[in-house]
């Protein structure tokens, strides 16, 4: 079992002040695979103080210095991709093929996209008589989830470094190993002491202490809407900036007359990738009533051809979901759909055949799902798709928008027709015949899916302050 018992504060690995040990469980075996120390408010105070001291110098660093640092980080990161992939596979259950080809490389892609954006960013512009400048924001607390752990960590760390901010990262206690390795990467690349700090912990301890800390200028959080509300409430007492990417319940609006055999596989793939543990997974298929039978047959075949297997093995299969709580939540939603009258097409409750341990979910499809059912309203976070029929395009759009979330939406069908539908969907990301975002383009949600944007120049902007100066000499 790997031990990551120290925090990284002020450029050194240090013992916790009063923390407790926490075992990380391998979701494929239900056995401990690593351990961390859950930090305390005293650890947070130490990390925030280090970040505050470091801000004075790092905020005044040149763009050239930050570019050079990002370049060094990229080179160090490349060398550790196998270690990062293994850590994520063991701790959150991503199969090694996915961990090596997607989970680990997405973090690298954020650093590369941020480096490019930094070189193109306009830090100063004239607006009438005024000069408008973008400046470092301050000390940023980062609280990140377990489902795409490095993706969400690097989407914050990279732009914060580029903007001239200092930071404290609290990764998920479900998948902390990759964050520890990232800290080693940043240290070896020469990130100045105090600029990046890592304090492991849980939400009630370290997360709450960071959110309410008076010397933290911004909290950037990715996770559930429920937790996001608690963080915003804690942050309100110090009027700090709150930047959030929260839950999703993406629709996949299948346009009438679409070539289903062509357009469904690349979009339904988003329900299965990462065992369905993606906030932009387009799980709600909305299909014209004339094509429901054909769509059902295609998706049923996809679900039944998807293998479920050991994440340590290389192959085209999905792994378990991250933990017992998630497993039980998904099982409950599957059962609720049955109880509320949906038609179970394939999959269903319980583990796949031959599995008596591990948090494995059967790839599952329901039809005859109506918008008021729990499974149509609540974020599933598992390999479970639903099909809902619509009578005309306006009804399809209404159903797509009938959710408290607005992170993403997918359109399957003729791109020219989709172009007329996209402006009517209330979501921060709309994909056509695909489901994944562009890492250089802004990413964030409408409604209860959050506020603020990450990626590329938009990530830089959101991690900076804007100042107006009137009266500078010509």
N, C-alpha and C positions, 0 to 999 in steps of 0.2 A: 504494500500500500504506500502510495506517495504521500509525503508530508509537506505541506506548504504552511507552516505554522507562524511565519513572520510576516509583518507588513513591510511595505517599501515606503519609507518616509524620509524626505530630505536627502535623497541619494544613497540611502543605506537600508539594509534589511534589519529590522528591529523587532524585539519582542513586544507583544501586546501588554498593555497595562490593564490587567484584570479580565482579559478575554477568556472564553471557554472553547474547548475543542468541539469541532463539528465534523462528522463523517459524511463524505459524499458517496452516494450509492450508485453503483453501476446498474442502470435500468434493465440491462439484459439478464443479469444474474440476481439482482436484489441484494447484492453483497457490497460492503464498503470497498471503494477503489482508491480513495484519497482522503486527506483530512486537512482542514484549515483551522485557524483560530478566528472565532467570531469576535470582532473588535468591539470596543467600548467608546463611550463619549470622550474619554480621556485620549484614546487613540485618534479620534476625529479632531480634537482640539490640537493635538501635536501636528497632524498633517495639514490642517488649515493654517496654522501658524507658519509652517514651512512654506506653504504655497504663497502666503501673504508676503513673506520676506522675499521670496524669489521673484514675485511679480514686479518689484521695483526695477530690477535689472532686465528681466526677460521682456517686459513690455516695451523697453527701449531698444531691443535688438533690431538689427536691420532685416529687411526682407531677404537680402542675400544670405544672411546667417541662418534664417529660418529655412530657406530653400536648401542650403547645404545640409542642415540637420535632417530634413525630410528625406533627402537623398541617401544619407547614411542609414537611416531607419529602414528604408526600402531594401537596401543591400543586406542588412542584418536579418530582416524579416524573411527574406528568401531562403536563407540558410536554415531557418527554424520551422519551415512549413511542415516537415514530417512530424516534429514534436507537437506542434499546435494541433495538427489533424488527429494525432493519437489521443491527446488530452480530451478533445471534444468527443471523439468516438467513445471513449471509456466513460466519460462523465454524463453526457446527455444523450448518448445512444445513436449518434449519426453513423451510418455505415462508413467504413473506411474509404470507399469510392467517393461518396459524397463529401466526407470530411476533407479528403485530399484534393478533390477537383472543384469544390464549391465553398465549403465552410471556411477553410483556411485562406484560400486565395481572395475571398471578398474583402478581408481586412487589408491585404496588400493593395487591392484595387482602390480602396479609399485613400490610402496614402499617395498613390500615384495620381489619382484624380485631383486631390487637394494640392499637390505640388504643381500640377498644370494650372489649376485655378489661381493659385497664389501668384504665378508669373504673369497672369493676365488681369489681375484684380486692380481696379482703380481705387486707390486709397483717398484720392482728393479730386474734387470737381468744383467748378464755379457755378453758383446759382444766383443770378442777379448780382448784387453787391457782396454776396456772402461766399465764403469758402466752406464747403462741406467736407469733413474728413471722417474716415473710419478709424477708430482707435481700439486697442485691446480693451476687453470688457472687465477683466479682473480675475477673481478666483472662481472657478467653475466646479461644482460638484456633479459627478456623473454617476447615475444609477442605471445599471443595464441588466437585461434579462438573459435567459439561458438558451433560447431557441435557435438564434443565430448569434452566438455570443461575441465572436470577434467582429462580425459585421457591424453590430450595434456599438461595440466599444470603439472601433476605429473610425466609425462615422462621427464620433464626438472628439476623440483624442486628436485625430489628424487636423481638423480645422481649428481646434483650440490652440494647438501648438503653432499653426500657421498664423493665427490671429494675434499671437503674443500673449495669450492667457496662460495662467497656471491652473492646476487641476488636482482633484482628488477623485479617484475612481473607486466605486463600490460595485464590483461585478456580482452576478448572481451567485449565491452560495451553492446552487445546484451545479454550476459549471465554472469553477474558479480557476482551474488549472491553466487554461489558455491565457487568462489575464496575468497570472504570475509569469508565464513565459514571455508575454509581451513586455512586462516590466523589465525582464532581463534583457530583452532586445533594445529597449529604450535606453537602459543604463549603458549597454555596450556601445550604442550609437553616440553616446555623449550628451544626452539630455541633461542640462544643468541641474544640480541638486535643488530639490524643492519645486521644480517646474511640473513634474509628474509625480504623484503619490498614489499608492494603492493601499486601501484599507479593506480587508475582507470583513464580511459581516452579513447580518440579515436586515430586513427592512425596518423592523421595530427598533433595532439598536442603532447600527451605523446609518441606515437610510434616514431615519427620523432625526438623528443628530445633525446630519449634513443639511437636511431640508430646512431646519429651523435656525441654523448657525448664523449669527449676526455678521460674521466675517466672510461668509460665502456670498458672492454677488449674483450667482446664477445657478439654478439646478436644471440639468438636462436629464430627462428621464425617459426611458422606453420600457413599457410594460402594460399592465392592465389598466383599464379606465378606473376601476375601484382604487387601486394604489395611487394612480395619478391624482385623483381628487384629494386623497389624504396628504400627498406631498404638496399640492397647491395650497391646501389649508395651513399646513405647517409653515410654508414659505411666506404666507401672507403677512405674518407678524413683523417681518423685516423688509417687506416690499421688494424682495429680490425678483429677478427675472425667472420665469418658469417656462421651460421649453420641453414639450412633451410629444411623444409618438406613442399613441395608446392602442386600444383594441380595434378590431376590424371584423366585418361580416360581409365580405365581398360578394357581390352578385356576379354571375356570368350570364349576361343577357345574350341569348342565342337568337340572332335575327331570323325572322321568317324567311324560309326559302334557302337558308344557308346550306352549303355542302357539309353536312355533319361529319362525314368520314374524314374530311380534310381539316375542319376547324376545331373539332372537339378534342382530339388527342393533345395538341399543344397547350390547351387551356385547362383541361381536366388534370393534366400533369401537375398543376400547381396544388391540387388537393392531395396528391400522393407524395410529392417531394417533401423530404424532411419529416416523413410520417405525418404530414398535415400540419406540422407545427410552424406555420408561417402566418403572420398577421394579415398578409395579402392573399392568402389562399382563396381562390374563387369558388367557394363551396356551394353557393346557392345558384344552381342552374335554373334559369328561367327560359322555358322553351315554348314556342308557339304550339297551341293545342294540336295542330295538324301534324307535328313532327315528334310528339312525345314518345310514341312507341319506338321510332327509329333511334332517337337519342338514348332512350333507356337501354336498348340492346347494345349500343356502342359503349356506353359508360359501364354497363354491367360486365362486358368483356374486358375492359381495361382493369376494373377492380379485381376480377377473378384471375387475371394474368399477372397481377402484382404479387410478387413473392415477399414474404415476411421472414427475416432471418437475423442471424447473429451479426451485430455491427462490426465485430472484429474480423469478419470474413469479407473478402473482396468479392463483389458480385452486384448484379442489378436487382437489389432487393431493398426494402425499407426496413428500418429497425424498430425498436420499441419507442414509446413516448417516455418523457423524461423521468417521471416519478409516479408513485402510487396515487397521489392526489389527482394528478392529471388523468391517470388511467380511470379512476373512479368517476371523475367528472364526465369523461367521454362515455363511459358505460351508462351513466345516468341519463345523458342526453339521448343515447340510442334507445334506451328503454322508454323514455318519455315519448319519442316519436311513435313507437309501437303502440303505447297506451293511448295516444291522441289520434290514432287512426291512419297514420301513414302506412304505405305499403313497403314492406321490407323486400327488396329485390335480391340482394346478396349481402353476405357478411352478417352482421348482427352482434348481439352480446357475446361476451366471453372471449377468451384467447383463441388464436388460430389453432387448428388441429395439430396435435403433437407437442403443444407447448403447455407446460404446467408451472412455469416460473417466468419471470420477466414481465414487463409492462407492455405487452404486445397487443395491438388492436387489429381486428380483422378489417381489411378494406371494405367499406360498407356503402351501399346505395339505397336511398329511399325515393319512392315516387309518391304522388298524391299528397305532397306536402303543401300545406296552406300557410300564408304569411304569419298567422297568429300562433303557430306551433312553436314550442320552445326551441326546437332544433333549427328553425328558420330565423330565430331572433338572437340566440346566444352564440358567442364565439365557441366553436367546437374544439379547435386545435388538435385535430386528429384526422386520419384518412377517411373522412365521412362526407359524402356528397348527397345533396337533395335535388330533386327535380320538381319544379312548380310550373304548371301550365298557365299561359296567358292567352287572351283572346285577340288582342291587337297590340301594336307597338306602344301606344300610349299607356295601356295597362301594364305592359312589361316594364316601362320606365318608372311608373308609379311604384310597382313592387320593388324594383331595384333600389329606389330611394327610400323605401319604407323601413328604415333602420335608424337607430340612434347613432350608428357609426358612419364614417365617411372617409376611411383610409384609402380604399381602392375599389375599382370596379373593372370588370372585363367585358368586352364585347366580342362575340364570336360571329363571323359572317363577312359579307362584302365590305372591304375597307371604305369604299366610297359611301355606302349607306351608314356605316359606323361613324363616319366623320360628322354626320348630321345628328347622331344620337349622343356622342361624347359630351357636347356642351350642356346636355340636359341631365347628366349624371352628377350627383352631389358627392364627389369624392376627389381627394387630392391627387390621385393617380388613376388614370384610365388607360388600360392596355387593350390593344386590338389584336386578336388571334395570338395572344401570348399572355403571360401573367407576371413577368418579372420587370422591375424598374430599370432605368438607365442610371448608372451610378454617378454620372456627372450632372444629372437633372435633379430638380428639387423633389424631396420626398417628405411627405407629412400629410396630415389629415384634416378633414372638415369635421364639424359637429363634435361628438364625444370621442373622436379618434385623435384629438389633440390640437396643438397649435405649434407654430414654428416650422422650419424646414431644415433638412440636412442635405448634404451632398454638394460637391463643387463650389461654385461661387456663392450659392445660397447658404451653404453651411458656414462659409467664412462670414457672410453678412450677419447671420444670426448669433455668431459668437463674438460680435464686436459692438461697440457703442458708436453712435453717430453724433458728431459735434458740428455745430454751426459757428463759424467765426466771421464777424462782420467788422470791416475796417482795416484789414491787412493792407500793407503798402503794395502798390501795383508792381 
